[in-house]
Amino acid sequence: MQEYNIELVTHDWDRFDDVLALSYAILYGPFGVAKEGDWYHPANGSDFAVAMDADARLVGTARLLPAAEDGTRQVRQVAVVPELSRRGIGQALMVALERTAASSGTCGLWLHARQDAVGFYERMGYIPEGSVFVSELTRIPHRTMRKWLE
């Protein structure tokens, strides 16, 4: 099984445009969201985990927003190229973000999972809360999920 290199990067990473392109191509474009639309919200202090294959091709990314007043952080834009799904890349990205969050004193993480990804996050210890809702941006069902860190 091929191994993937997981790195933590920031907005000033020299390949950050690749992160944006991958996020858009997987998470927004297929649902008719305009590339020039309001799908990416810059937040200073965001952390990013990126996954690269042996040829240094970007194959996955995930974002961790800065801490909120309650000490939690939101995970956003977890994306893995479709042909490599179910190979542990998404899990490795999430573990990297969880470690980063825990090391900075974050007490918990939360996210809006697409309904078809709820099982993935449950296996990682995230608990669904509230009702299913439809994203105003993509028009697909989501569920808020939360995980408390030790």
Steps between C-alpha positions, in 0.01 A plus 500: 500500500633841405588741781400864488693786650289719731629852564365800686503823299370857517345747255846603386600147392643531151242252367198647676324563168503119461317466833231741383469327163465155657246621756292669235516210252382243755277690740336781306533483122297179459206670673490805274668743739665776299878504527481876550232452767520523875616142573837573662526721807855602586568476871840605627637232728344208313705182491497269199598137466595387152564152366741438216581185311851374420513734199419804721153524344244654736238229566320632808451800722316600818468831683483592867363845577636711788363442850162644590430670833386167647837339425377281214613501140307421183625249244416598142560396144621142547560380145675199348526435125216256425714229343697472827209497743483224761880470522544670837588845365199675651562333834868602495402860422253503789753348742751770404244775567394340829862484618556862401185605683584301814856634512367857493261438790182468296229325705293370209437495127179532305406479135214486255519156339325413179236245587683231300819562707341477846614137541861596426499760775315275744777239458743777597310575822283792385146513636210629289296778656187679394298424191607449143508831312546595138801713412397832350810489281496147357137407570601159640415355845752549783522420868688686774743270681724557801797333670644599836878476529681374807 
